[in-house]
Amino acid sequence: MIFYVRTTSKDVLYCTIVIPSLTTLPGDEKRQKSQRKYPPLLSFSSVKMIKTGFYMCMAGGLGGITNSIVVWLLGVSGVTPALGFGMVPELTFEWLFRRVFASALWGFIFLIPIYQNDPIKKGVILGILPWLSSVLFIFPVRMNVGFFGLEFGNGTPVWTFFFAAIWGVTGTLFLSKFSPRH
């Protein structure tokens, strides 16, 4: 029994099982093969959808790495504490992993079809959604620093929006260069 995976002219993947006929001898040149076609494993649209989802997660994760490094650098250098945002994170694998993982999941919002020809504007606008999540859920519920994270300082809402915009712009710039749609 031999398995083949092939594509047809309609870009559909098929799995074909070839079973040599039992009535022929191994050296018979007129060997007949019975073939049985199974339904498509993956259609072209399914593959495209998976690829697009992968790129969205990659863009979100890349935005998360960029965002995290900027948050850490500005915190350690003293810029954000001096300007009203007292969160100075330690650059640890756990902190970075949590942020990159969440950012990768947020990457699916890049599918929202706004400002298709202006990735910077699209990134800033889409950065509002994770920013709202941070200031209305993460800060008050998970970190217990109040709505908008004001226990970190009065500049927290502005700084966190700036960091969310960095996330969005990084992701949309990545997609504008490497998107599977181009």
Phi, psi and omega in degrees: 000132183234136178255135175235141170242124184222165175248152177256183181293343179266015181056046177245132179275128178241148173254125181241132176254126179252121180244115178299143180295140182281347183272354181257154177273158183303330182267001183292124182285342180261035181302131177257143180240132174266133182240143177232122180269136175256162179302162181302137175286307179218128175275168181301321181293327177293317179296318179296321180294318178296316179297318179296317177298321177298315180295323179295316178295321179296318179296317178296317178295320177296320175298322178295321177295313180298312179302313183297318180295320179293316178302313182295312182298315180290330177288313181292324180284349177091004182291306183293321176297325180289337183249028170094017177228101189276008180278116177239094184283156172270138180278089178244161179298318181298312180298314181294318181298314179300317182290318181291320179297311179297321180295323178296320177293321176295341181302339180294342178288348176293349176285345179296124188275073175237148176044055183300330183263001180228087185295331180291313179296318179298318180297319180293315181295315181289337176295343179296323183296309177293331177297314178299322177299319180293310187281338181256344180233304186297308181297308184285324187267310185276323185255351179054045177243020175082166177298141183063009177063032187293345174289343173281341181139161183291340180274000184303312181300321180291313181296318181292327175293320177301316180293322177294324177294322176299317177301310183295317181293320178300314180295316182288327176293320176300312181293329179292334179267324189239013184298144178291347180284344184259000000 
